[in-house]
Amino acid sequence: MRYYSLNQQAPTVDFRAATIAGQAPDGGLYFPEHIPQFSPELLANLKNMTRADLAFEVIQPYVGDAIPADVLRRICAETVDFEFPLVPVTGQISALELFHGPTLAFKDVGARFMSRCLGYFSQQQTAPVTVLVATSGDTGGAVADGFLGVPGVEVVILYPSGKVSPLQELQLTTLGQNITALEVRGNFDDCQRLVKQAFLDPQVLAHRQLTSANSINVARWLPQQFYYCYALQQWAHDTVPVVAVPSGNFGNICAGLMAHASGLPIGHFVAACNANSAVADYLRTGTFAARPAVVTLSNAMDVGNPSNFGRILELFEQQHAAVSRLVSGAVVSDTETTATIGRVHQQTGYLLDPHGAVAFRALEDYLTEHPEAHGIFLETAHPVKFPEVVEPVIGAEVPVPVAVRGLLSRTKQSVLLEPEYAALQEFLLR
Ligand SMILES: *Cc1c(COP(=O)(O)O)cnc(C)c1O
């Protein structure tokens, strides 16, 4: 498989080069030259396959000969060695729970897959790779966990001081080894600005091979197709599902749309947004306008100018009519988010996190208009990561799952950084 830049000003590359570079040299996102098609046998056999085998079949055409089949099989098996249960919440709505990975975030899958690919590639080159990433919370923990101990890879995570939840901060700052957490005295936008500047700094680039680990990287973006396949494996209705995806940078839903383009039977997608509604507005009106991000309760979706929107347009050949036939946008306010958490908990006993609540509410509204359909929403994080939102609504504490209880006794280690580029540059040039 070859990948081209959406800016059209850079040569095509293979999966290896696309993964190592992250972004094309012309600043564009990489996109595959063709969309592989699932074979009729694969679709007929979906329910009998193991998660690891299914992951391998889905991703192999995208990787091509950049990784030998036996190595790729092992990478797939390690990436998805936890559950992705489809849990009925109401008669019409089920949750696909994506939070059973080591950091309780759906980003674990992409981070685990990418880290193992990069680990394999770095065995064949002498220069170590530095993964530089800014996080508003969930990305950093998933990346830190995924890359921990990978030889030849150093990870530098920037996070805004005091603006991630206590559990998220422990996930970022307690691992040590090849992971360094830079605690920036500023907000998430400062972190992102510093990272972007580093990627353009010739002095830093001469000193280190830098790559990014957010969903612009194909190795983090493409494995998210697995979720949709696992949803279909567990789907028991006769009709094809409507899938609602809580969206920020639109990497997750864009991966779902890729799986659909490969032949996965999904009837409709709902792009569920919080007040950051640029893409939802585009779906409704045909006009796209990026805006500064606004802060909401579902903070992992606070993105004003989603990077993967360009990939969605490319997939549909820039045709608004084609995108909007398959994908509806929905905008859910903070008030509706907390009301949904409370109501669903009271009526069904199911506890949503703020991001899942946005998707649940958007799906509910869609199904009101389509009463014959059944739907799935992606529950992208465990509610325990957002106690300050969830606990007042339900009037009770959310028990910390066993998987992360050990974190609570560990000690934070971070390097404080002023929100000025000179400070990051000095760190990276050391
Ligand atoms: C990152 C994140 C999202 C948004 O996913 P995108 O791929 O950026 O659209 C939604 N929910 C949670 C919990 C996240 O961490």
Ligand as a Chemical Component Dictionary entry (heavy atoms), coordinates in Angstrom:
data_LIG
# 
_chem_comp.id                   LIG 
_chem_comp.type                 NON-POLYMER 
_chem_comp.pdbx_formal_charge   0 
_chem_comp.three_letter_code    LIG 
# 
loop_
_chem_comp_atom.comp_id 
_chem_comp_atom.atom_id 
_chem_comp_atom.alt_atom_id 
_chem_comp_atom.type_symbol 
_chem_comp_atom.charge 
_chem_comp_atom.model_Cartn_x 
_chem_comp_atom.model_Cartn_y 
_chem_comp_atom.model_Cartn_z 
_chem_comp_atom.pdbx_ordinal 
LIG C1 C1 C 0 -10.081 11.207 21.904 1  
LIG C2 C2 C 0 -11.416 10.945 22.466 2  
LIG C3 C3 C 0 -12.598 11.129 21.702 3  
LIG C4 C4 C 0 -12.573 11.720 20.308 4  
LIG O1 O1 O 0 -12.034 10.834 19.349 5  
LIG P1 P1 P 0 -11.592 11.390 17.920 6  
LIG O2 O2 O 0 -11.015 10.228 17.209 7  
LIG O3 O3 O 0 -10.566 12.464 18.183 8  
LIG O4 O4 O 0 -12.805 11.940 17.252 9  
LIG C5 C5 C 0 -13.802 10.784 22.274 10 
LIG N1 N1 N 0 -13.877 10.300 23.533 11 
LIG C6 C6 C 0 -12.786 10.127 24.304 12 
LIG C7 C7 C 0 -12.953 9.621  25.678 13 
LIG C8 C8 C 0 -11.516 10.433 23.796 14 
LIG O5 O5 O 0 -10.437 10.257 24.577 15 
# 
loop_
_chem_comp_bond.comp_id 
_chem_comp_bond.atom_id_1 
_chem_comp_bond.atom_id_2 
_chem_comp_bond.value_order 
_chem_comp_bond.pdbx_ordinal 
LIG C1 C2 SING 1  
LIG C2 C3 SING 2  
LIG C2 C8 DOUB 3  
LIG C3 C4 SING 4  
LIG C3 C5 DOUB 5  
LIG C4 O1 SING 6  
LIG O1 P1 SING 7  
LIG P1 O2 DOUB 8  
LIG P1 O3 SING 9  
LIG P1 O4 SING 10 
LIG C5 N1 SING 11 
LIG N1 C6 DOUB 12 
LIG C6 C7 SING 13 
LIG C6 C8 SING 14 
LIG C8 O5 SING 15 
# 
